[in-house]
Amino acid sequence: MGRLRLALLLPCVLAFVAAVPAGADDESDDYFEFTCPKPDGQFPDPYQCDRYYECDEGRVTERLCPDGLVFNPDSKLVNKCDQVFNVPCHERKELQPPKPVGVCPRQNGFFPHPDPSICNIFYNCIHGRELEMTCVAGLHFYQPTGTCVWPDMANRQGCGSNANKKLSDGFQCPKDGPKADKNGQTVTHPNYPHPDDCQQFYICLNGIEPRKGTCEEGTVYNEDLQRCDEPENVPGCEDWYSSDPAAAAAAAGDAV
C-alpha cells in the first residue's frame, strides 16, 4: 500500500520541481517582475536606462527605446525616449547592445568625429543616418552635453587648440577674457586695431581664433565703433592716406 501511495505522489512531486524556475531560491538571481505603481502610465526600468514599461489598467508591456536614446520619466511628451545628455540615469546604468552604422556608434544620438584630433566636427545620428555638423570657430564638441563649448571645458585629449594661435605677424588674441563694447555688452567676435596700419585690424572669432581684416580703400579701422570709418573720425589716422604713398595712390585711383 505504501509503495502504491509513493507511486501516485511521485509524478506530482516531479511536476512541482519542474514548475519552479532554476535558481528561484538564489538571492543573486537577476529575475525581475515589474509591478505597475499606478494602473496607467509609463515607468522606468530600475536597472536599464533605455527600457521602460507601459501600464494599461494594470497590464504591463515592456518597451525599449530606439538604440542610443533613453527613457526620460520627467518628459511631458507621449514619446519619452530622449537624448542621453537630457536624462540623469543615476543607477539605471545598463543599456541595450549598440547597433553601430558607419560613423554612428549607436543608431541615435550626438557623437564626436571618430578621429580624436578632429574636435570641432560631430555627427547627429538619426535612425542610423548621420548628419555632419561643425562647431563655430574655436569651439569643440562636448558629448556629455551634446553641444559645442570652449576647449578648456571640453578638455578633450589630442585636440588642436586655437587658444594660443598666432598669425604670421605675431598677433595673438588677448587672454584677458571677453571684450566688452562701450555699453558694457560682451562682444562675441571682438576686433582689435593693427598697431602700425590704420587700414588693417584683427578679428578674434569667439574671442580666441585670430583673423586679419582690411578696411576698404579710403577708410580706416575705428576701434570705438568696432568697424571701418572715415579717417577724420579716428584720432591718429586722419592723414593715413596722405601719409602713406601707396594707400594715397590707391585711393586716388579709386576716385578717378
PEJO-V570182 format. One line per field, one symbol per residue. ss: DSSP state (@ for helix, = for strand, . for the rest). psi: psi as a letter, one per 30 degrees, with the letter a starting at -180 (. if undefined). burial: # if it has 24 or more other ideal C-beta (glycine too) atoms within 12 Angstrom, else .. A space follows every 50 residues. Layout:
ss: ???
psi: ???
burial: ???
This chain:
ss: .@@@@@@@@@@@@@@@@@@.....................====...=.. ======..======.....==.........==.@@@.......=...... =..=....====........======..======....====....==== @@@@...........=.....=......==.....==...===......= =====...======....====....====@@@......@@@@.@@@@@@ @@@@@.
psi: eeeeeeeefeeeeeeeeffkkkgfgjfgkgkkjkkkfleklkklkfekfg klkkkjhfkkkklklkkfllkjffkflejgklkeffjjfcfiflllklik jbfjfleklkklkfjffjffklkjkjhgkkjklkllkflkkjeffglklk efeehkkfkkkgegkklfgfkkkkggakkkafggkkjeiklklkffjffl lkkjkgffjklklkllkfllkjeefhlklkeffjkfgegefffjeeeeee eeeff.
burial: .................................#.......####..### ####.....#..###########......#####.##.#..#..##.... ..###########.....#######....#....#.#######..#.### #..#.#..#..##.......#.#.....#.......#.######..#### #############.#..######..#.##.#..#..#..##.....#... #.....
